[in-house]
Amino acid sequence: MIFIQLLLLAVNAIMPIPISISQGYQTARISRICEVKFFSTQEFPDHIVKLLLHYHELITYDEDCDFEESIQNTNIKIEGALKFEISIKNQEQLYWVTSTNEEAYELQIDENLNVKIQANNHWGLARALDTVNQLAINNEIQNLPIYISDEPQYVHRGIMIDTARNFLPVKLIKRTIDALVINKLNVLHWHITDDESFPLLLSKYSQITNNSKFWKDGFFTKQDVQEIIEYASIRAVQIIPEVDTPAHVHSWGISPDLQSIVITCDTNIKQYGQLDPTLDQTYEVLTSILQDIDDMFHKVQFIHFGGDEASIQCFEQKPSIKEFMTQNGISNYFDLQAYYRKKQKDIWKNQIKSQKKIIYWYNKKDQLPADQDDIIQWWGLSSQLNEVKGRSNQFILSDYHPLYLDTGVGNAFGDRYDKYQGWKDVYKWNPSIPHNFQGTILGGESLLWGETNNQNTHFQKLFLRSSILADTLWNPDQKQDELFPKFAKRLSDMEDRMNKYDFPVSPFTHSYCKRQLDLCFPESYSTKLKLFFMFVIVYLI
Ligand SMILES: *[C@@H]1O[C@H](CO)[C@@H](O)[C@H](O)[C@H]1NC(C)=O
């Protein structure tokens, strides 16, 4: 009986669900919103002040409150105000984390709105601040005192955006980062370039950008990139740049002096291009571009090399490639791609001397080499992970069903392109791993390819579906035990929160159902719960 009561009384609809939460019965009003105070016995470094400023803006959203007054070096007790006492082990600014423990936090809120946060670093602090912001609904916090001890299950929880098919301005990318943070997502995978454009200004080969950009200022400078990385780091999000080769490079060959390194694959629209892996000039250009990427993205952990969808028919169009293969004992086009990968990696590791680890898209039937330290981004279904179960690589899961957010609205030519993946499809998805799987799952990403996306559709396509992915990757186990109406309540609150902060997300249902979640979303999701309720009913009778 007590257990059921706890289930019903647990009204705090935090998304994602904290790993461990215990709460009481008191409610405290936040009557003095502007008086929010941040206190620590240590002095806050600049990046933490900026993080606090960000959450100050979110917490005091409807008010016009002064931030300067909030940072305190004494622990002032003001009634009706949120008073944070923050303690952080490592004050250093981080651009990524490598273990879930680095985002862990402990949070205590008492009946007098004293908020105690303990975290290992500013990433954990960001997650804790977000939880507090979620708890403070309608200027009050219920179920006090609250004690939360939290840590994500997966270290890699992200989305991918694509700035090559339709350009996305810096401002929108920053807003996207803001949206990630209030979902406790921590990765922005940035598919920067593709066939259609190369909107990143290069140092030596700036003509690639200039000849492929869609409008005058439709490109990113080194300064933009650094601004985005900094903005993300303060909010505890890592940026992963992707420059896809050897396919998806039509944009490289638009300039007359670079035409020879790109094979224009013979389709009617002449839109697809592949690097000619047999030419010296190809590696000259590639080296310069990779050097630029390593310079501009100096502070990131990974580089994504793409490596997907190279077409054999495209290579076949150029007879000199076949000759080169014969002369060099390369027997097929997969070996040719392996040859390219080897050279690309040699440039990256030995010439540029970059320490950044490499991510590749999975390629069908696993026909291309991946070294032990490469990370594989899996776009197949989790149920097909069997194909690579002997590999001990690290994996990022991006199952095309349901984690491709661009499907169901037609492709670039208005033709039918797959089925739309609804929010319940994402809800049902779990990072399920086959028996005897030798690799490690770092986490997952939902992917928003950009053919039919721009700033008008961006947030609608990303959210709330990515909020659900965030929920799953943070705490997959408890979701299995949660009542469906309770999940719907958390989703509904997330929708309200995102609307409050002006993210134009898609509504997950109509307003009638939003008011009657138990009516519209009655069923329990897992059989385990159904059994539990049958047991409870039998017990009560
Ligand atoms: C391309 O555009 C950039 C910025 O507008 C300019 O600095 C650069 O010189 C241009 N490159 C070429 C080859 O015209």
The ligand as a MOL file (V3000), in Angstrom:
LIG
                    3D

  0  0  0     0  0            999 V3000
M  V30 BEGIN CTAB
M  V30 COUNTS 14 14 0 0 0
M  V30 BEGIN ATOM
M  V30 1 C 36.2840 33.6130 -50.3250 0
M  V30 2 O 35.5540 34.4640 -49.4520 0
M  V30 3 C 36.2960 34.8990 -48.3340 0
M  V30 4 C 35.3660 35.6190 -47.3810 0
M  V30 5 O 34.4100 36.3820 -48.0240 0
M  V30 6 C 37.4840 35.7390 -48.7810 0
M  V30 7 O 38.2120 36.1850 -47.6660 0
M  V30 8 C 38.3380 34.8920 -49.6790 0
M  V30 9 O 39.3990 35.6560 -50.2000 0
M  V30 10 C 37.5200 34.3130 -50.8310 0
M  V30 11 N 38.3420 33.3620 -51.5690 0
M  V30 12 C 38.5140 33.4280 -52.8660 0
M  V30 13 C 39.4110 32.4060 -53.4730 0
M  V30 14 O 37.9910 34.2760 -53.5640 0
M  V30 END ATOM
M  V30 BEGIN BOND
M  V30 1 1 1 2
M  V30 2 1 1 10
M  V30 3 1 2 3
M  V30 4 1 3 4
M  V30 5 1 3 6
M  V30 6 1 4 5
M  V30 7 1 6 7
M  V30 8 1 6 8
M  V30 9 1 8 9
M  V30 10 1 8 10
M  V30 11 1 10 11
M  V30 12 1 11 12
M  V30 13 1 12 13
M  V30 14 2 12 14
M  V30 END BOND
M  V30 END CTAB
M  END
